[in-house]
Amino acid sequence: MRTVTLGWLILLLVLATVGCRSRKEAPPAPAPVAKRTMQDYNRPLAPGEAALMHGDFSQVPAITLAQRPALLAAVARSLTWLGHKDSEQQYPVSGITHEQVERSLQALAELLRSGADDAAFDAALRSRFQVMQSVGFDRRGTVLFTGYYTPIFTASLTRTAEFQYPIYLRPDDLVPAPRNAQEPAQQRQPDGSMRPYPPRAALIASGALRGHELVWFADPYEAYIVEIQGSAKLHLTSGHLFEVGNSGTNNYAYHSIGLDLVKEGKIAREDLSLATIRAYFHAHPAELPEYLARNPRVAFCRQVSGGPFGKLGVPVTTDISVATDKSIFPPGAACIAVVPSGATMRVDQDSGGAIRAAGRCDFYMGEGDGAEARAGSQFAEGQLYYLLLK
């Protein structure tokens, strides 16, 4: 998905651009979120710096399982992915092996099927598993948790007087960047040579994407949301349902137009939301192309069915799947997210083009307007732990 990664609502709106150590005591309480900047949370690791440190399970609050069947289904999807030979190429990650994650998920699935109540489940976890903790943005374990969702919009398979704004299929000349690479994708030239793939502004200005349109939208900002989000469910003007998924990017770093609006005094930081950005561009439609061109990253789309899908190619699960930087965190692994509302079991099955740091994690909130509202209000500091069988 965006996964595929909207920065997923708050991330889309406000994103600007260690070795392992034992943790014997809980880290000091983090400062209030208001004192942070998004640059803080997205601070990259130094070369050779570890993303994970040994965690202390006794510092993790008691875990309750409000959605046991959904969690078990998500674990099964990760195990299916791990059973494919291609998944082995994603490992090792931060010292964690493919075998460790697979064995840990198998043990977790067995425990979930056992019927143990919450107290017994929590006790068994602490007895059989260890935790590795994200070092966070501050190298003291602080992670910002935001939300993303799957939009549901209206679209057309053909361009009409109303539906004028497309999302695009991936061009044949795009050669994806290597896994975890930070440089742009490559563009194959007619003579077989390669060059960096053009950024958004150059692609649009040159007309190179004409003929690659997948579907058309009446609202240009909706088209942009779908592209950045990487997945959507669309009600076509023909009456049919059309699902969209991600098919690659030109691999440029994401640039937030929401943050630009704040910096330029057009939206107050405290008022920033998807709704206020949409309202601003509805009131000033002529400004939107200029702002969109500032984001060099283009995400290409394709028709899918049975989604929405995450980075692993398996469906994501509402309130279970999370998105993180897959170059530093183990794909498909079970994890525990600790936020002010409590500790919840999650499964790391997605990534986002704008999430490239140890201090960021996105919760998948589901589909449609209700999920949009929940995703937009999710903004909390906490800690992120990965479960590994002892």
N, C-alpha and C positions, 0 to 999 in steps of 0.2 A: 504494500500500500504506500501511498505517498512516498510516502509509504511508498509514504510513501508517499513520515515523515511529515498543506497548511503546516505550518509549524505547529498546524495543529493548534488549535485555536490560539491560545495565548502566544504560542511560539510564532505563529504567522503574524500576530499583531504587534508584538513588542521585541522580537529578537533583534539584536544588533549582531552587528556581526558578532621516586618515592619508593621510592623503593618500598617493599612491603615492610610493615612494622606490626608488632603485636599491640593489641588494644586491651589493656588490663582494666581501664576505667572508661566510663562513658565520656565522650567529648563534651567540652563546655557547651552550654545552650547557645544556639546560633543567634546572631543579632536579628532584629525584626526584618522581614522581607523588604519593607519599604526602604531600608538603608542600602539595599543591593542594587546593582545594575545588571542588565542582561549580559553585559560583557563579563561581569564577574562569574556568573553561572556557566558561561560558555568558554571559560578560560581553558585552553588546550593543555594537555600534558606536555611536559618537556620531553625531548628525545630520551628514550630509555626509561622514562618514569612509569611506574606501575599504576594501573587503574584500580586495583583491588588490594585490600589489606586484610589480614586475619581479623575477623570480627568476634565479638563476645556475645554468644547467644543469650546469656543471662540479661543482657541489656535490651533485648528485643521484647516488646510487650506481648502479652498473651494473644494468640492468633485465634480468631473465630472464623468459621466457614459458613458464610451466608449463602454461597453458591457452589456447593460441593459438586453437583452434576456438571455444571459449566466448567469448573476447574478440572475435573477429571477428563472432560472432552478436550479441553485445551492441551492438557498433558499428552493425551493420546495423539493429537495432531503433531506435537513436537516430536514424539517418538516415531511417528510415521516419517517425518522429514529426516530425522537422524538415521533412519534405516536405509536411506538412499545414499549411494556411494558418493555423490557430489557433496553431501553435507560434510564429509571428512575434510574437504579442502578448506573449510571455514575454521579449522582448528589446527593447532592449539591457539587459545585466546587468553592473554594475561596469565599464562601458566596453567590454564585449565584445559584438560584434554577432552576429546570427543567421547571417549569411553567413560570418563567421570560423569559427564552430563547425562549420558544415556543410562548408566546404572542408577544414577540419582533419581531420574524421572521414573524409571521402572519401580524403584522402591517407594517413591511417593505415590504412584498409581496404586500399588498394592495396599498402602496404608489408607488411601482414600476409599478403596473398595471394602475395607475391613469393617466399616460401620461404626468405628470408634466415635464416641461423642467428642465434642470440642475439647474438653479437658484432656481426655486420653490421647486425642490426636496431637494436641500441643505437647504433651509430655513425650510422646513417641518421637516427634520431630527433634526435640532437644536431646533425646537419648541417642538417636541413630544418625543425626546429621550435624555437620558443622556449617558455619556461615563465613563467607568472604564478603567484605563490605566495600562498597565504592568509596574511594578516597574523597569523592565530592569535589566541588569547585575550590574548597579552601584547604584541602588535604587533611581535613578533620571530619570528613564524612557527610558534609552538608550537600544535599541534592535538592534541586527545585523540581517539583512535580506539577506538570501542567496537563491539559487534556486535548484530545483530538477526536474527530468524529467522521462519519460518512454522510455527506450532504445528499439530500434528495431534491432535485431540481427538475424543471421542464426543459426539453431540448428538441432539436429537429435534426434529422439525418441530412436534410438539404438546406441550403442557404435560402432564406426568404427575406421579405422586407422587414419582418419582425426579428428573425433569428439571424444575426449578423456576425456573431463573435465565436470563433472556433477554438477547440482544443485539437492537438495534432497527433497523428501517428508518428512513430519513430522512423526517420528517414533511413534508407538503405545504406547511405554513406557514413553513418555514425558507427564508430568502433568504440565500444564501452571502455572506460578507464579500468585498469586492473583493480581488483578488490582492495578496498581501503585506501586507494590512491587519492591524493588531494588535488592532483592536476586535472585539467579538463580532459574530456573524452577526445578522441581523434576523429578527423574527417578524412575519409579515403578519397583521393583525387582521381580523376579519370586515368592518369598515367600510373596509378598504383601508389604514388607517394602519399605521405600523411602530413597533416597539419593540425594544430589545436582546433577543436570544433568552435564555431563562432558563438559568442554570447547572444543573449536575447535580442538586444537592440539591432545588432548586425543581421541576424536571421530575419527579423521582421522587415527591416529596411530593404533588404535585398530581394525579398519575395521568395526566398529559397524554400519556404514551407508551403507555398501554394501547391495544391494538389494532394497534400497530406492531411487535410482536414478530416477529423473523425466524426464530430457532431458540432452543432451550432447552438449558441445560447442567445437569449434576448438581452441578457444583462452581462456586460463585459467583465464585471467583477465576479460574477458567478463562474464564468469560464476560468478565471484566474484561480479561484478557490479550488475548483475541481483539479486543475493542473497541479497546484502546489500540494493539495491534499493527497492526490494520487489515486483516489478512488471515489466513486459516486454511484448512486442509483438514479437513473433518469427516466422520467415519464415522457415518452416521445409524443409528438403531436399526432402520430398515427394511432396512439392508444396503447402501444406496447411498452414494456419495461426494458431498459437498456442499461446494462451494468458496465462500468468503466474501471479499469485497473491500470497500474503503472507499467510502462514498458521501457524504462530507462531515462537517463537525463544526459545533458551535456556536461554535467559534473562540475559546474561552477559553484562556488559558495553562495548560499542564499543571502539575499539582502532584504531587510524588512522595510516595506513601504509604510507600515504603521508607525514604526519608530521615526521615519522621516517626517511624517505629519506632526508628530509630537515635537521633534526638534525645531520644526519651522513654525510652531505656534498655532497650527491649524486645528489641532485637537489637544485638549489638556490631558496630561498623562493619566490623571485619576479617572478620566472619562473614557479612556481608550478601550474599545471593544470591537468585535466584528460588526456589531450593529452601527456603531458610530463611524467606522471607516466606510461601511456601505452607504450610510446616509450622507457622508461628506462627498463621496464621488457621485452619488445621485444628484446632489445639489451642484456639483462642479464637474460634469462629465468630460469636459474638454481637457481637464488636468490628468485624467487617468492614464492615457497612453504614456505621458512623460514619466509618471511614477512607476508604471509597470516596466518601462525600459531600464530603470535603475537596477532591477534585479536581473543579473546576467544568467541566472539558472533557468533552464527550460526543462520541464518534465513532460515526457511524451506518454501517450495513453494508448490503450487497446480495449477492445470489447472482451469482457470476461463473463463467466456465469458462476454462480455459487459463492460469490464473495460477500463482503469485501475481504481481500487477501492482504496479508502482511508480507514483509520482506522475505520470509522463508517460503512463500508460495502456498501457505496453508491459510484457511480462513482465520481471521482474528475474532476474539470473543469479548463481548461487552463486559466491562468491569473486571476482566481477567488479563487480557493481552496488554503488554506495554511495549513502547518503542524506546530504544536506546542506541548509542553509538556501537555498531556491531564490529568495529575494528578493535574495541577494547573490552567489550562485555560478551559473554558466551551466548551465541544464538540458540534459542529454543529452551534455555535453562529455566528452572523454577526459581523464583525470587520472592522476597518479602519486602513490601513497601511500607515504611513507617511514616505516617503523617499525623498531624494533630488529632485527627478523628480516630486513629487506631492503626493496628497492623493487619495487613491483608496479604493473602497469598496471590501471586501473579505469575505469568509466564512471559518470558521475553521473546516475542515473536515478530517484532517489527523494528523499523528504523526510520529516520527522517533525514532528509538532506541537510536540514539545518541543525540537527542534533549531532554534534561531533565533540563531545566533552564528557568528562566523568561527573559533572555536576548537573546533568539534565536527564529527565525521564518523563515520558508522556503516557498517560492512561488513555486507553481506548474506551470511549464513552457510548458507542452505539451509533444509531442511524437517525437522521431527521432532526426536526426542530428542537425536540426535547433534549436530544443528545447535544445539539449545538449549544443550548443554554447551559447544560451541565459542564460541557467542556470549557466554555467561556468563563465559568466561575471557578474552575479548578486552578489554584495558584497557591502552593504551599511548600514550605521547606520540610525536609525530613531526611530519612536515611534509607539506603537501598542495600539489601543483602541478597547474596546468591546462596542457594542451598546445595551442598555437596555431601554425598554419603560419606560417612567416616571410613 
